[in-house]
Amino acid sequence: MPLLILRIANEILNLNIWSYPVVLRLANGSIRNNREELSRIVNYAARESGETGAILIILDADDDCPAELGPRLLEIAKQLRTDRKIAVVLANREYESWFLAASESLGLPPCQNLGVRDAKGWIRQARGNYAPTVDQAGMTARFDLVAARMRSDSLDKLCREVQQLLS
């Protein structure tokens, strides 16, 4: 995720940012329906990002509707920290769906169904293997971000939210 944020800042927004943002990785379901856990994470992010740091929450939507879950989480987070810029972005289904939006740039066949339920499985089948902890960073560094943004509404939203948070 930090690499993706840096790529968006530098390649899409034409900023000159080279330091990695603070990133917290947690189990995807931990904040969906747990206000206490969301509060803990948002407050921790606020402490870690300094007095003026912004907070960006990115989740896999899985089977949830991003247009419903995202605004609900954002509303809660903004109530918790009125002193911060906060954004919430949900990858439609999962992070790997952003790779599918520019699959050809990764040497994969074109993907016609960007809402496929198991993007990791699609990549695994197309490549013969895929292990997120091993392959995700390299694919994040290589995929065509501009092409993917044009095909993926959720990636476009991430780009817009990063721009808003950095402005």
Stockholm file with secondary structure:
# STOCKHOLM 1.0

chainA/1-167         MPLLILRIANEILNLNIWSYPVVLRLANGSIRNNREELSRIVNYAARESGETGAILIILDADDDCPAELGPRLLEIAKQLRTDRKIAVVLANREYESWFLAASESLGLPPCQNLGVRDAKGWIRQARGNYAPTVDQAGMTARFDLVAARMRSDSLDKLCREVQQLLS
#=GR chainA/1-167 SS CHHHHHHIIIIISCCCCCSCCCCCCCCGGGTTSCHHHHHHHHHHHHHHTCSSCCEEEEEECTTSCHHHHHHHHHHHHHHHCTTSCEEEEEESSCTTHHHHTTGGGGTCCCCSCTTCSCHHHHHHHHHSCCCHHHHHHHHHHHSCHHHHHHHCHHHHHHHHHHHHHHC
#=GC SS_cons         CHHHHHHIIIIISCCCCCSCCCCCCCCGGGTTSCHHHHHHHHHHHHHHTCSSCCEEEEEECTTSCHHHHHHHHHHHHHHHCTTSCEEEEEESSCTTHHHHTTGGGGTCCCCSCTTCSCHHHHHHHHHSCCCHHHHHHHHHHHSCHHHHHHHCHHHHHHHHHHHHHHC
//
